[in-house]
Every structure is written in C-alpha cells, then in structure tokens.
C-alpha cells in the first residue's frame, strides 16, 4: 500500500485509512518497531484497562461474591 508523507507542523507523517485503523484495532497509541530498513506499526493493547473501575462497580452492586467456595482451609 502506498501512502503520501504529509507535513504536520514542523514534522512529517502519514494518514492511515479508517478501514486499517478499525481492522487492526488502533486506538490512541501505537508501538513503532524499527527493523533494519523498515519499521512496523503495532497497536498497543491494554487488555486490563478499566478493570479497576469495573471491579469497584461490581463491589458497589454486591456482584463480587465468590461463585465457588474456597478449597483451602485456614
């Protein structure tokens, strides 16, 4: 795929199409990997992002009860 390099202030960059952004689940940041004479753009995944809020909401709703009894005795 050929893309044009464009001027962005004092820097240069390029645009990714909406299709590519959606297909590869690119959000706010990407990882740029430099390899010999090319580079790789890789989406940064945060699989546990927002868990703290979700756990707090579960606790507030009383949904954080054990589904299976503890197997170890104290």
C-alpha positions in Angstrom: 0.0 0.0 0.0 1.4 3.4 -0.9 0.7 6.4 1.2 1.8 10.0 1.0 4.1 11.6 3.5 2.5 14.9 4.6 3.7 18.0 6.5 2.3 18.2 10.1 3.7 21.4 11.7 7.5 21.0 11.8 7.2 17.2 11.4 6.1 14.9 8.7 3.6 12.0 9.0 1.1 9.9 7.1 -2.5 9.1 7.4 -4.0 5.6 7.9 -7.4 4.9 6.4 -10.4 4.3 8.7 -10.6 0.7 7.4 -7.0 0.0 8.5 -7.5 1.7 11.9 -10.6 -0.4 12.5 -9.2 -3.7 11.1 -6.1 -3.5 13.4 -7.9 -2.0 16.4 -5.7 1.0 16.5 -6.7 3.4 19.3 -4.7 6.3 20.8 -1.2 5.0 20.7 0.9 2.6 18.6 4.3 0.9 19.1 6.8 1.8 16.4 9.4 -1.1 15.9 12.5 -0.2 13.8 13.9 -3.2 11.9 16.9 -2.8 9.5 15.5 -0.8 6.6 11.8 -0.8 7.6 9.5 -0.2 10.5 6.5 -1.9 11.9 3.5 -0.1 13.4 1.8 -2.2 16.1 -1.3 -1.3 18.1 -0.8 -1.1 21.8 -3.2 -3.4 23.7 -4.3 -2.7 27.2 -6.4 -5.8 27.9 -6.9 -4.9 31.6 -7.7 -1.2 31.1 -10.7 -0.2 33.1 -10.7 -3.3 35.3 -10.3 -1.2 38.4 -13.5 0.7 37.7 -15.4 -2.4 36.7 -14.3 -4.2 40.0 -15.3 -1.2 42.0 -18.7 -1.1 40.3 -19.1 -4.9 41.0 -18.3 -4.3 44.6 -20.8 -1.4 44.8 -23.5 -3.6 43.3 -22.7 -6.6 45.5 -21.8 -8.7 42.5 -18.3 -9.6 43.7 -19.3 -12.7 45.7 -17.4 -16.0 45.3 -19.1 -18.4 42.9 -17.1 -21.4 44.3 -16.3 -21.9 47.9 -12.6 -21.7 48.9 -11.0 -25.1 48.7 -8.3 -24.3 51.3 -8.9 -24.2 55.0 -7.2 -21.7 57.2 
